[in-house]
Amino acid sequence: MTRIYPEVLVLSNKHDYSTDHVSFQLNRIGASYLRLNRDQLSEMQICLDPISQKLSGKAKDFSFEILHEKLKSIYFRAPVYLRDNYQPGLSPNEQLSRSQWAAFIRSLSVFDKALWLNYPQATYQAEIKPYQLHIANKLGFDVPKTSIANSIGCQNIAHDKREKLIIKTLDPLVLSISDKEAFIYTNAIELDDLSKADISSAPIILQEALIPKIDIRVTVIENIVFAVEIKKDSDGIDKDWRLEKDNVSYTSIILPSELEFKCITLVKELGLKFGAIDLALHNGKYYFLEINPTGEWAWLVSNTNLEIDKAIADILVRGNE
């Protein structure tokens, strides 16, 4: 049986396309790495010693031992804790398994000398959208006027009843509706229509509507910046562009140097090595919308040939050297 002593640990799931890209690049350069998929951990025998900082395991065809003095880096892919641990359709055993394996993955933060892309605690804090806006504003980004409220009377953004507001959830959310799942996208709504709705049951994010706009996705990997402009029929998209993702074009662009520096600084300020930043170009100004510390990027590689996967593999192999 093959025994592996990896220098790079990849934590993901078996269906993650972005991780497939990184794995390909790690194979290409002959890196010593191990990919552990969260949805397959229960098929292995695994033991973590938090005192000596050692993780060992045994699968059907191989065994491994991860030692803190040998481990250079950890790619923590799609690490958001499972928000559906306790949904009604899960058995008690499934609920237990999901919650405890999620906690186990977070426990790997004992490998604190390795380079993390990204460190768990930094990831969870960076997911907080109001906190993102606070830090971005502090760093000099233009940010849209924003309120987090469960009452239209609490907002301080729009005042004309025909004026539009952007509404979105505080946290990514998938709703179970009968036997289907529903994802809540960012939407634009007139103040008059919103005032007729009951939003008292939960707080939402209310922002000024940046219309018209051009969406820009900025992927930052340490000091490397990849920026892409997203358009439909050569024009910007006023609503959530993901609703039009099959009809849009992606064009690689170079950001103004000052803005590029702010993007790099934001990622560092949040304690991250990687960040997917959403900007909007509105009336000649670049506005910060949000940052996703676990953002998707494989579609950018496929559509623009940007070498994001290569940049990630290179930093993982380098570690903290």
Number of C-alpha atoms within 10 A of each C-alpha: 9 8 12 16 17 20 23 26 22 21 19 22 19 14 10 14 15 19 22 17 18 22 19 14 18 22 12 11 12 10 17 16 22 20 18 14 16 18 13 12 15 12 10 13 12 15 12 17 11 13 7 11 16 18 17 16 17 17 15 9 8 12 17 17 18 21 17 18 12 12 21 25 27 27 23 21 20 17 21 15 16 12 12 15 18 15 10 9 10 13 11 11 8 13 16 14 14 20 16 13 17 17 13 13 16 17 13 18 17 16 23 13 14 22 22 24 25 22 24 20 12 16 23 15 14 24 20 15 17 16 14 20 21 12 15 25 15 11 14 12 21 17 19 19 14 18 19 18 16 17 17 20 8 10 17 13 19 18 11 10 12 12 15 23 21 20 21 18 17 16 12 11 13 14 11 11 8 6 5 8 9 10 10 12 16 15 15 21 14 16 19 15 11 17 13 9 10 11 14 11 8 12 15 18 20 25 23 19 23 19 16 14 22 22 24 26 21 24 27 26 21 18 14 13 19 19 23 21 20 21 21 16 9 10 13 21 20 15 19 14 19 12 12 12 13 9 11 18 16 19 13 18 13 11 17 9 9 8 13 19 13 15 27 22 18 24 24 17 15 20 16 24 23 28 28 23 21 18 25 26 18 16 11 8 12 20 20 22 20 21 26 18 29 20 15 16 18 20 13 20 14 10 12 13 12 18 13 22 21 18 16 21 22 16 20 26 21 13 18 12 7
